[in-house]
Amino acid sequence: MTQTNCNPSPVLFLNNPNWRCLCPPWPHPLRDPTAEFTPLLRERQTSPESLDGKTIALLDIGKARSREFLDRLEQQFHGQGLLTRRYAKPTNTKIAPLEVVQSIATEADVVISALSD
């Protein structure tokens, strides 16, 4: 496992299961935030070695400042020449509609979901 005390790129942390940051605010492993009523045992998908040539889905969950957070990430990704697509839930109180989930699954390679609170 690679560890660092530097300020990490969200890309490194979110897309590499073997990379862990020792500095706040990311000292803990990420958890799967999917809304599953019956948890399934399934293997974790392998993270891509690089985001080059990949489409990054940016999912706005409808909470305060989610859009602002995703705007900043999108600027960073575009500055690195990476392609992004934006998606949004109609409300933060329910799971994403099937159409949104299907669009992300067919149009993107990785997903970042904006959370706040």
C-alpha positions as CSV (number, residue, x, y, z in Angstrom):
1,M,0.0,0.0,0.0
2,T,1.3,3.4,-0.9
3,Q,1.1,6.0,1.8
4,T,1.8,9.7,1.7
5,N,1.7,12.8,3.9
6,C,1.1,15.2,1.1
7,N,-2.2,16.7,0.0
8,P,-3.6,14.1,-2.4
9,S,-5.2,14.4,-5.7
10,P,-8.8,13.2,-5.5
11,V,-8.1,11.1,-8.6
12,L,-5.4,9.2,-6.9
13,F,-7.4,8.5,-3.7
14,L,-10.7,7.7,-5.3
15,N,-9.4,5.5,-8.1
16,N,-6.7,3.4,-6.5
17,P,-7.7,1.0,-3.8
18,N,-4.1,0.5,-2.7
19,W,-3.5,4.2,-2.0
20,R,-4.2,5.7,1.3
21,C,-3.6,9.2,2.5
22,L,-2.4,9.9,6.0
23,C,-3.4,13.5,6.1
24,P,-6.9,14.9,6.9
25,P,-9.6,14.8,5.6
26,W,-9.0,11.3,4.1
27,P,-7.4,9.1,6.7
28,H,-9.9,6.3,6.3
29,P,-10.8,3.9,3.5
30,L,-13.8,4.9,1.4
31,R,-17.0,3.0,1.8
32,D,-19.6,1.9,-0.9
33,P,-22.4,4.5,-0.6
34,T,-24.9,2.6,-2.8
35,A,-28.4,2.2,-1.4
36,E,-28.9,-1.5,-1.3
37,F,-31.8,-3.0,0.5
38,T,-30.3,-6.5,0.4
39,P,-26.5,-6.3,0.5
40,L,-24.9,-8.6,-2.1
41,L,-21.5,-10.1,-1.9
42,R,-19.6,-9.0,-4.9
43,E,-16.0,-8.4,-5.8
44,R,-14.8,-4.8,-6.1
45,Q,-14.2,-3.6,-9.6
46,T,-10.6,-3.0,-10.5
47,S,-9.7,0.7,-10.6
48,P,-8.2,1.9,-13.8
49,E,-4.4,2.4,-13.8
50,S,-5.0,5.9,-15.3
51,L,-7.9,8.2,-16.1
52,D,-6.4,9.0,-19.5
53,G,-9.0,8.3,-22.2
54,K,-11.7,7.6,-19.6
55,T,-14.9,9.4,-19.1
56,I,-15.5,10.6,-15.5
57,A,-19.1,10.9,-14.4
58,L,-19.7,13.7,-11.9
59,L,-22.9,13.0,-10.0
60,D,-24.6,15.9,-8.2
61,I,-26.8,14.3,-5.4
62,G,-28.8,17.5,-4.9
63,K,-27.3,18.6,-1.6
64,A,-26.1,22.1,-0.7
65,R,-22.8,23.0,-2.4
66,S,-22.6,19.7,-4.3
67,R,-22.6,21.6,-7.6
68,E,-19.8,23.9,-6.4
69,F,-17.7,20.9,-5.4
70,L,-18.2,19.2,-8.7
71,D,-17.5,22.5,-10.6
72,R,-14.1,22.6,-8.9
73,L,-13.3,19.0,-9.6
74,E,-14.4,19.4,-13.3
75,Q,-12.0,22.4,-13.6
76,Q,-9.1,20.3,-12.2
77,F,-9.9,17.3,-14.5
78,H,-10.3,19.5,-17.6
79,G,-6.9,21.2,-16.7
80,Q,-5.4,17.7,-17.0
81,G,-7.1,17.1,-20.3
82,L,-9.7,14.6,-18.9
83,L,-13.2,14.2,-20.1
84,T,-16.2,14.6,-17.7
85,R,-19.9,14.3,-17.9
86,R,-22.4,15.7,-15.5
87,Y,-25.4,13.9,-14.0
88,A,-27.8,14.8,-11.2
89,K,-30.4,13.3,-9.0
90,P,-33.6,15.3,-8.8
91,T,-33.5,15.3,-5.0
92,N,-31.1,14.2,-2.3
93,T,-33.8,12.3,-0.4
94,K,-34.1,9.4,-2.8
95,I,-31.8,7.1,-4.7
96,A,-30.9,8.0,-8.3
97,P,-33.5,7.2,-10.9
98,L,-32.8,4.1,-13.0
99,E,-32.4,6.3,-16.1
100,V,-29.6,8.2,-14.4
101,V,-27.9,5.1,-13.2
102,Q,-28.1,3.5,-16.7
103,S,-26.8,6.6,-18.4
104,I,-23.8,6.7,-16.0
105,A,-23.2,3.0,-16.5
106,T,-23.2,3.2,-20.3
107,E,-21.5,6.6,-20.8
108,A,-18.8,6.8,-18.1
109,D,-15.9,4.7,-16.9
110,V,-15.6,6.0,-13.3
111,V,-18.0,8.0,-11.0
112,I,-17.5,10.7,-8.4
113,S,-20.5,11.4,-6.3
114,A,-20.7,14.8,-4.6
115,L,-21.6,14.5,-0.9
116,S,-21.9,17.3,1.6
117,D,-22.8,18.0,5.2
